[in-house]
């Protein structure tokens, strides 16, 4: 059976808040796949069946041996399952963690566990224990990172560094995205505005239609609340040679930033409809 988890944590519920949950969280932050009831049980799932799957689907079993553990029948069942696996597979599976117990107490409870190399927790935090376990269950991660880097992963500094890096990348990408809808930059070119003295401005156009030139707005993004409504244009219709031409004249300051091509048709209404279709196309919001 393929192993979906690196380690299964067997424990008494009384040890959960002070030690086991912090241990499971620390291991997870280090990149270890942990089967821990609080993480791995789904609503409506059978507790015994899920634990059996966790036992069978984990490469190692971390057994938190405490006075509470020794009094429980359910953790004993988990322990028996791990012992059976260790015998069948003929390899180390059980990783005892002594929590508030002495070697003699463990010996009285289970002699094989007293003989096994254990991790005593006296004077150690859950994070310290997690690093000891990491060396065994995921030596690839342990050897890949210096101790200082592993400690940063534990206290969240590595995540914060990654978030800072992502924020920097976002800031860099923002230069190439519309500030209103994040549409990508379509073109950037220099436009000469005074040939006599050689003055040029850089005009940027985005996929949504938003256009700016050296900080000066040329055309609003359709997602910008200032994008003009069709009612902000006055339609001027003329007939010439049997054809009708409709012009959209801006009535507001915002409308001045949107240039609509004239509509040409064989009837007045068709010419107006043509202008409206041009407006609808310009006002369509960009979608990725």
Secondary structure by P-SEA (a helix, b strand, c coil): ccccccbbbbbccccccccaaaaaaaaaaaccccccccccccccccaaaaaaaaaaaccbbbbbccccccccaaaaaaaaaaaaaaaaaccccbbbbbccccaaaaaaaccccccccccccccccaaaaaaaaaacccaaaaaaccaaaaaaaaaaaaaaaaaaaaaaaaaaacccccccccccccbbbbbbcccccbbbbbbbbccccbbbccccccccccccccccccccbbbbbbbcccbbbbbbbbcccccccccccccccccaaaaaaaaaaaaaaaaccccc
